[in-house]
């Protein structure tokens, strides 16, 4: 598990060492004198001497800063060791979207840790709800909530408030979300964009605003499951990514606004996992057929049906290769809920840190090529 400060800290150290080392060159050169005989024996020139007087102070500074960073990391690790985690007993947490995937796994994991869990589901008689009833303790409460329906959200608030009383709500895990299509922007229906925004952004905003009084009462925390697609331009995921980008900005703003109230706000950024509709081939076949029916004939002719079919097959390939072990995400959620000083962002799963490093610190041409190689492995090309 790594957070988004791991790579940047070392990059900042390197850049700082170079610039400050250059500034220290004149000062240290007067004390160090000329380059050693070995440098002269190797055929040093004026350039070599300048490199010596520049690189040595930079190396010394980098070593000093590296030592300071190691000491800070060791101290931070000591503060964050498991023994320092807050107790779960007596803390109430509401988790949205528990019909399947991260939601079901998170509700079960938090219940096992001793939390009083309120799990929202779309269908109280569905498989996800029945699984939670079978496997969890009597502490867990199921709530039927569609987060896009304000009346259901309000009823869930009343039910939760009646049970938690004056202690309030320790945690809200915003997990509910949808990805309704996978394809080029020009080929995506406007309803796909509206559907993603309605659930991923407006639904999350609605339930967060409704439960804020209980969260402020407990000085609790808000944990939101987002996606790297909200920060990076993943091809063929514009509708989903745009909704997550709006959500990320909302969460970041909330973190500043709620700090005076003692409410911590965290974002979880998972890698690729097999959850929800991602492995439902029947659903994506239906979406594909609907797209073929609704596209204007001229546009379908320009792209070609083979292009759309290959996009669908590519998505099925990614879904089949996704990680089925959801524990990196559920463990991270629990860590964010129980850490005395939770981080603003957590990466959950392999590859996310590398992806953000390439996006943030490599040239745009390189990061663009990385995303294209990852998402655009198509044999078929648009017709000219």
N, C-alpha and C positions, 0 to 999 in steps of 0.2 A: 504494500500500500504506500502510495506516495502522494504528496499534495503538489499544488501548482507552484510552490516556491522552491522546489528542489533544484530544477535546472536554472531558473533565473538567478538564484543566489550565487552560483559559481560563475555564471557569465558576468554578472555585475562585478565580482571580485577580479576577474581577468581584465575587464575593460578599465576598471578603476586602477588596477596595478599599472597598466600601460600608461595611462594619462598622468597619474601621480608620479610614476617612476620617471617620466620625462621631465616633470617639473623639478624633481629632486636631483636631476643629473648634475647640474652645476654645483649644487651644495655638496654632494657626496664626492664629486670628482676631486675637489680640493683636498679632501681627507684621504681618499684612496690612492691618489697619484695616478701615474700612467698605467697602462695595461701591463700585466705580468710578463716576464721574459718568454713564457711559453707562447703567448699570443704573438710576440715579435718574431720568435723562432719559426712560427707557422707562416710567416710572411705577412704580418699584419700591416695594414695601411692605415691612413687616417680614418677610413670608413670603419675598419675593425675596431679602432680605439673608441670611436663614437658609439659603436654597437656595444662595446664592453661597458662604457660608462652609462649607457642607457639601460641595458638589460639587467645588470647586476642590481641596481636599486629596485627595478621592477620586480625581479625575482625575490629579493628580500622582502619587499612589501607584500607580495602575494603569499609568501610563506607565513608572514606575520598575520595577515588577514585570514589565511586558511586555518591557522592555529586558533584564532579567535572564534572562527565559525565552528570549528570542531568542539571547542569548549561550550559554546552556546547550544550546539546540537545535543551534546551530552547532558547539559543541564535541562534542556527541554524534554529529552527522552526520560530523564529521571522523574520530571514532574508528570509526564503522561503515562507512566507505567500502570499496568492493570490495577495495582493496589490503590492508585490515586483516583480511580473512577468513582463517580457518584453512585449511590445505591439506586437500584431500580424499584425496589419495593415501595409501594405507596404512591408511585407516580403514574398519572393517567396520560395516555397517548392516543390520539385519533389518527388512524391511517386510512387514506382514501384509496379507492380502486382495488379492493381486496377480492374481486371475483377470480383473479388468476395472477400469474407472474410475480412480479416484485411485491405486490400488495399482499397476496396470500402468504408468501414466504416470510415477509416482514412481520405480519401479524402473528404468525406462529412463533417466530424467533423472539419477538418482544414478549410474548406471553410466557415463553419458556424462561426468560430472564427475570420474570416477576412483575412486569408492568401490568397495569390495568388497561387493557386494550379496547378501544372502540373501533371496530372495523366496518367501513362502509362498503356496501355491495349494491349492484344494480338489481340483483334478483336474490331474494331471501331463500328461495327454493332451488337456486342454482348449485352446480357442483362445487364451486368455490366456497359458498356459504356452508354447505353440508360438510365439506372437508374441515373447515375451521371448527364447526360444532363438534365433530368427532375427535379432533386431535388437540384441542385447546382446553384450558381450565375454565371453570365457571366465572373467572374474572373477566373473560372476553365477552363483549357485547356487540352483537351484529346490528347494524343500522342500514336500512334501505335508503340509499341516497344517490340520486343523479345530480352531480355537482352543477349541472347547467339549469337545474330547476330550483329557484330560490325558495319555494315553499318547502321542498324536501330538505334543503339545507337548514332552514329555520327550525323545522321539526327536530332535526338531528341535534341542533344546538340546545333546544329545550330538553331533550332526552339526556344529553350529556351533562348539562348543567344540573339536572335533578340528581344525578349520581355522584358527580365530583364535589358538589357543595362548595364550601368556602376555600378548599385547597386549590381550586382552579384546574387548568389543563397544562400539564408539563410540556407536552409536545404535540405538534401537528405535522404529520408526514404527508406532504402533498405528492402523492404517487399517481393518482388517476390521470390518464392521458391517452391519446389516440394518434395513430399514424394511418391516415385513410387512403393514401396512394403513394406510388413510387414511380416517378416518371418526369419527363421534361416539363418545364413551366408552361410552354406553349401547348402541350398536350394535356395539361391538368385542368380539370373542371374548376370553375370558381367555387362550386359547392365544396370541393376538397379543401380549399384555403379557409373558407368560412367554418367548415366542420372542425378543422384543427384549432383554429383560433377560439371557437366557442368552448371547447373542452379544455385545451391545454392552457389557454390564457384566461378567458373570462370565467370559466368554471373554477379554476384555482384561485383567481382573485376573489370570487364570490365567497367561497368557503373560508378563505383566509381572513377576509374582512369580518365575517360573521363570528369567527372564533377568537378574534384578537382580544376582546375583553377578558375571556377566560385565560388566555395566554399571558396577558399583562398581569393578571391577578396572581398567577403562579411564578411570574418572572421566568417563563419557560422558554421554549425554542421552536423555531419553524424549520423543518427540514424539507427541502424541495428536490424532487428527482427531475433533473433537466437532461440535457443531451449535448454532446459536442457539436451536433448539428445546429445548435443555437448560436454558436460562436464561429463556426467555420462553414464556408459555402459548399456543402456536400452536393454534388450533382444529383439530380433526380429526387431530392428530398426538400425542395423549396417550401412546400406548404407546411410540412412538419417543422422544418428548421426556422421558418419565419415566426411560427407560434412560440417556439422555444426561445428565440431571440428576444421576443417581447417579454416572455416570462423571466428571462435572466435579468433584464433591466429592471423589471418590477421587484424582483427579489433583492437585487443590489440596492435599490432605493429603500426598500423596507429595512434592510440591515442598518442603514444610517438613521432612519427615522425612529426605529424601536430601541436603539442603543440606550437612550436616556431612561427607558422603562425597564431596562435589565433583560429584555428579550433578545436572545441570540438567534441569528438567521444564517442558515447554512445551505449550500447547494451541493448535490451529489451528481457527478458526471460519470455515468457508467460507460463501459465499452460495449461490445456487441454481445447480447444475451438473448436466449430464446424465450420470449415472453408473449403473452396475449395473442394478438392476431398474426404475429410475425410468422408463425408456423402453421397457420390455418390456410391450407392450399385452396379449399373451397371458396373462402372469402375472396382471395386474390384472383381466382378464376372469374368470379362474379364481377369484381371490379374491372377486370380486363375486358370482359364482354360488354359491360356497360359503357366503357370508354369507346370501344369500337362502334357502338350504336350511336353515340352522341357526338362524335367528332364530325366536323364538317367534311364532306366528301373530298373537297379540294385539299384540305390539310392532310387527311388520311392518305391521299394519293402521293403527296409530296414526301411524307415520311416513309410510307409503306407499312403494311401490316406486319411484315417480318421484323421491322425495327421495334415495334411495340411488343411483339411476342418475345423478342430477345430481352427486352427490358424486364418483362415479367419473369422470365426464366432466370435472369441474373439475380433478381431479388430472391427468388426461391433458393438459389444457390447460396446466397449470403445467409438466409434464414436457416438452411440446413447445417451450415458450418458454425452457427452461433453457439456460444457457451451455454450449456444446460445447468451448470452449477451456479446458482444465484447467491451463494454465500458471500462472495466479495462485496456485493451490494448490501445485503442484510446486515453483515458485520459492520460495514461502514456507517449505516444508519444508526445502529446501536451505539457505535463509538461517538457519533455526533450528538446523540441524546444524553450520553453519560459523561462526556469529557467536561472537566471543570472549565476549560477554556477552548471551546470547539473552534475549528477553523472555518473560515468563510467558504472555502471550497475543498471538496474531496474528490479524488479520482478513484474510481472503483473498477478494477479489472485491468488486464494487460493491454498495453499499447496506447492508452489514453495520454500518458505523460509524453511519450514520443511524438504523438500526433500534435499536441499543443506546442511542443518544442519546435517542431518543423514549421508550424503555422506562425508562431510568434517571432522566431529568430532567424529563420532562413529567408533568402530572397523570395519575392512573390512568385517568380517564375518556377522556382523549385517546389514551393508548397503547392502551387497550382498543378504542377505535373504529378506530384504525389497523390493528390485527390483524384485526378483524372485516371491515373493508373489503377487506383483503388476502386473507382466506381464506374468507369467507362470502358470495361473490357469487352466491347461489342465488336462482332465481326461485320455486322451490317452497318452501312453508313447512309446518311441522309442523301436523297437524290438531288442532284444539281439541276 
